[in-house]
């Protein structure tokens, strides 16, 4: 990709993230129904037309873009890579999604609190999740064969997602300890890898 194309993509991503951050903050402050798309455009300092070019609805703006795995990574996984061990390779795909999106733990936590704040957002996030699970289940079956079983593939994806969720403080758990607060300073990838290792020990 050329330098100019890289610059355009960086600007596009920065604008998208600014819109999502503003949409989430407005939701936390006023509720999902407490602001309009015009309010969001003003807060994000973009035109209404630009806003709709990025997100077709308020819910889409609040939830943000769907994480996209690169085609090359999917093909490597489908072919049995990169390690040849299914669990390790699923974790590798998950880490690529996390690191490619480059979201900090504070942003991930804010998104979690926002989704939990409104039933419509919770339903939309659940629908997105089910679609994503379906896509990756199909890739696992293409790699392992139909005999592996769709239910087993679904369980594997859901376990990895559950471990992902365990890396984020729940808004239902109240105040965090000093140790938990200090852990927030670590990269999310490090926390996720640590939780994967803990899960392996529990299932060993």
C-alpha positions in Angstrom: 0.0 0.0 0.0 1.4 3.4 -0.9 2.2 6.1 1.7 -0.7 8.2 0.5 -3.1 5.3 0.8 -1.7 4.5 4.3 -2.3 8.1 5.3 -5.9 8.1 4.0 -6.6 4.8 5.8 -5.2 6.2 9.0 -7.4 9.3 8.7 -10.4 7.2 8.0 -9.8 5.0 11.0 -9.2 8.0 13.3 -12.5 9.6 12.1 -14.3 6.3 12.7 -12.9 5.9 16.2 -13.8 9.6 17.0 -17.4 9.0 15.9 -17.7 5.8 18.0 -16.1 7.4 21.0 -18.5 10.3 20.8 -21.5 8.1 20.2 -20.6 6.0 23.3 -20.0 9.0 25.5 -23.3 10.5 24.4 -25.1 7.2 25.2 -23.6 7.0 28.6 -24.5 10.6 29.4 -27.9 10.8 27.8 -29.0 7.3 26.9 -29.4 5.9 23.4 -32.6 7.8 22.8 -31.3 11.0 24.4 -29.4 12.3 21.4 -29.8 12.5 17.6 -27.5 11.8 14.7 -27.2 15.6 14.3 -26.0 15.8 17.9 -23.5 13.1 17.2 -22.2 14.7 14.0 -21.7 18.0 15.9 -19.9 16.2 18.8 -17.6 14.3 16.4 -17.0 17.4 14.3 -18.1 15.8 11.1 -20.9 16.6 8.6 -24.1 14.7 8.7 -23.3 13.3 5.3 -19.9 12.1 6.5 -21.4 10.5 9.6 -23.8 8.5 7.5 -21.0 7.5 5.1 -19.4 5.8 8.2 -22.4 4.5 10.0 -26.0 4.0 8.7 -27.6 4.2 12.1 -27.1 5.4 15.7 -26.8 1.8 16.9 -24.1 1.1 14.4 -22.2 4.2 15.4 -22.4 3.2 19.1 -21.3 -0.4 18.5 -18.6 0.7 16.0 -17.3 -1.3 13.1 -17.3 -5.1 13.0 -13.7 -6.5 13.5 -12.4 -7.8 10.2 -9.8 -10.6 9.9 -7.5 -10.2 6.9 -8.1 -12.6 4.1 -4.5 -13.8 4.2 -4.9 -14.7 7.9 -8.1 -16.6 7.3 -6.6 -18.6 4.4 -3.6 -19.5 6.6 -5.9 -20.7 9.3 -8.1 -22.6 6.8 -5.0 -24.4 5.5 -4.1 -25.6 9.0 -1.8 -22.8 10.1 0.0 -21.1 11.5 0.9 -23.8 14.2 -1.2 -26.8 13.1 -2.8 -26.9 16.6 -6.5 -25.8 16.4 -6.8 -24.1 19.8 -3.5 -22.3 19.4 -4.5 -21.1 15.9 -7.9 -19.9 17.1 -6.2 -17.9 19.8 -3.8 -16.5 17.1 -6.8 -15.4 15.0 -8.3 -13.7 18.1 -5.1 -12.0 19.0 -4.8 -10.7 15.4 -8.3 -9.2 15.7 -7.4 -7.5 19.0 -4.0 -6.2 17.9 -5.1 -5.1 14.4 -8.0 -3.2 15.9 -5.5 -1.6 18.4 -8.2 -0.8 21.0 -7.1 -0.1 24.5 -8.6 -1.7 27.5 -10.3 1.5 28.5 -12.1 1.7 25.1 -13.1 -2.0 25.3 -14.4 -1.4 28.8 -16.4 1.6 27.7 -17.9 -0.4 24.9 -18.9 -3.1 27.3 -20.6 -0.6 29.7 -22.4 1.0 26.8 -23.8 -2.3 25.5 -25.0 -3.2 28.9 -26.8 0.2 29.3 -29.6 -0.4 26.8 -31.6 -3.5 25.7 -31.6 -2.4 22.0 -27.8 -2.2 22.1 -27.5 -5.6 23.9 -29.8 -7.2 21.3 -27.8 -5.7 18.4 -24.5 -6.7 19.9 -25.8 -10.3 20.4 -26.9 -10.4 16.7 -23.5 -9.3 15.6 -21.9 -11.9 17.8 -24.0 -14.7 16.4 -23.1 -13.7 12.9 -19.4 -13.6 13.7 -19.6 -17.0 15.5 -21.3 -18.4 12.4 -18.6 -17.1 10.1 -15.7 -18.5 12.2 -17.5 -21.8 12.7 -17.7 -22.2 9.0 -14.0 -21.6 8.7 -13.2 -24.1 11.4 -15.3 -26.7 9.7 -13.6 -26.0 6.3 -10.3 -26.6 8.1 -11.2 -29.6 10.3 -13.9 -31.2 8.2 -17.6 -31.5 8.8 -17.0 -34.5 11.1 -15.5 -32.1 13.6 -19.1 -31.0 14.3 -20.7 -27.6 14.2 -21.6 -27.7 17.9 -17.9 -28.3 18.9 -16.8 -25.5 16.6 -19.4 -23.2 18.2 -18.3 -24.2 21.7 -14.6 -23.5 20.9 -15.4 -20.0 19.6 -17.7 -19.3 22.6 -15.0 -20.4 25.0 -12.5 -18.0 23.5 -15.0 -15.2 23.6 -15.7 -15.9 27.2 -12.0 -15.7 28.0 -11.9 -12.4 26.1 -14.8 -11.1 28.3 -13.0 -12.2 31.4 -10.2 -9.8 30.6 -12.5 -6.9 30.9 -13.9 -5.6 34.3 -17.6 -6.1 34.5 -19.7 -3.0 35.2 -21.7 -5.2 37.6 -18.7 -6.0 39.8 -18.4 -2.5 41.3 -15.2 -0.9 42.5 -11.9 -2.6 41.6 -9.0 -3.4 43.9 -5.6 -1.6 43.5 -4.2 -4.7 41.9 -7.1 -4.9 39.4 -6.6 -1.2 38.6 -2.9 -1.7 38.1 -3.6 -4.6 35.8 -5.4 -2.2 33.5 -2.0 -0.7 32.6 -0.9 -3.9 30.9 -1.6 -4.4 27.2 -4.8 -6.2 26.5 -2.9 -8.8 24.5 -0.8 -9.7 27.6 -3.9 -10.1 29.8 -5.7 -12.2 27.2 -2.7 -14.5 26.8 -2.5 -14.9 30.5 -6.2 -15.8 30.8 -5.8 -18.3 27.9 -2.9 -20.0 29.9 -5.1 -20.1 33.0 -7.9 -21.7 31.1 -5.6 -24.4 29.7 -4.5 -25.2 33.3 -8.1 -25.5 34.4 -9.0 -27.8 31.6 -5.8 -29.9 31.8 
